[in-house]
Amino acid sequence: MTKKLSLLPLIDSVATAAVAWQKAETRRNSLRNELNTMYRIYFDANGRPAGDPLRRIDPDDPAFAGVIEFTAMAYGRFKDAQAEATKLKRKMRSAIVALERAR
């Protein structure tokens, strides 16, 4: 009985970490959609360099300087959210490992 009681805080930490990670993933996905929309808006208005719709954005190519400048703030928000989601996923995994060790 004592073992079950001692597992409760660990189970709670796993659940809390999982909820936080899911919220961060949802925010990251929303910001990725915002960034993709901004790319679409820019390319609809200005056209794509070389006209190739499948060509990835190359930050070292001067032809993409305009779109990089246009989306810089949205890209920064997306990268911050991506880092936060990664951090919270790592925290969730650590909580799961701690729970598995306690069993």
C-alpha positions in Angstrom: 0.0 0.0 0.0 2.8 2.4 0.7 4.3 1.8 -2.7 1.0 2.8 -4.4 0.9 6.0 -2.3 4.4 6.9 -3.2 3.7 6.5 -6.9 0.8 9.0 -6.8 3.1 12.1 -6.9 5.1 10.5 -9.8 1.9 9.8 -11.7 0.8 13.3 -11.1 4.0 14.7 -12.4 3.7 12.6 -15.5 0.2 13.8 -16.1 1.1 17.4 -15.5 4.1 17.2 -17.8 2.0 15.5 -20.5 -0.6 18.2 -20.4 2.0 21.0 -20.6 3.7 19.2 -23.5 0.4 18.9 -25.4 -0.3 22.5 -24.9 3.1 23.5 -26.2 2.7 21.2 -29.2 -0.7 22.8 -30.0 0.9 26.3 -29.8 3.8 25.2 -31.9 1.5 23.7 -34.6 -0.6 26.9 -34.6 2.5 29.1 -35.0 3.8 26.8 -37.8 0.4 27.2 -39.6 0.7 31.0 -39.1 4.2 30.9 -40.6 3.1 28.8 -43.6 0.3 31.2 -44.2 2.7 34.1 -44.2 4.9 32.3 -46.7 1.9 31.7 -48.9 0.8 35.4 -48.7 4.3 36.6 -49.6 4.8 34.2 -52.5 1.3 34.9 -53.8 2.1 38.6 -53.8 5.7 38.5 -55.0 6.1 35.1 -56.7 8.6 32.4 -55.8 12.3 32.7 -56.8 13.0 30.6 -59.8 9.3 29.8 -60.0 9.8 26.4 -58.3 7.0 25.8 -55.7 8.8 22.8 -54.2 12.1 24.6 -53.7 12.9 25.1 -50.0 13.7 28.5 -48.6 17.5 29.0 -48.5 18.5 31.6 -46.0 21.9 32.0 -47.8 20.3 32.7 -51.2 19.7 36.5 -51.7 16.6 35.6 -53.7 14.9 34.6 -50.5 15.9 37.7 -48.5 12.5 39.4 -48.9 10.5 36.4 -47.6 12.9 35.9 -44.7 12.5 39.5 -43.7 8.7 39.4 -44.1 8.4 36.3 -41.9 11.3 37.0 -39.4 9.0 37.7 -36.4 6.7 34.7 -37.1 9.7 32.5 -37.6 11.2 33.6 -34.3 7.9 32.8 -32.5 7.8 29.4 -34.1 11.4 28.6 -33.2 10.8 29.7 -29.6 7.6 27.5 -29.4 9.5 24.6 -31.0 12.2 24.9 -28.3 9.6 25.1 -25.6 7.8 22.0 -26.9 11.1 20.1 -27.0 12.0 21.1 -23.5 8.6 20.0 -22.2 8.8 16.7 -24.0 12.1 16.0 -22.4 10.6 16.9 -19.0 7.7 14.5 -19.6 10.1 11.7 -20.6 12.1 12.2 -17.5 8.9 12.0 -15.4 8.0 8.8 -17.1 11.4 7.3 -16.5 11.2 8.2 -12.8 7.8 6.6 -12.6 9.1 3.4 -14.3 12.0 3.2 -11.9 9.7 3.5 -8.9 7.6 0.6 -10.0 
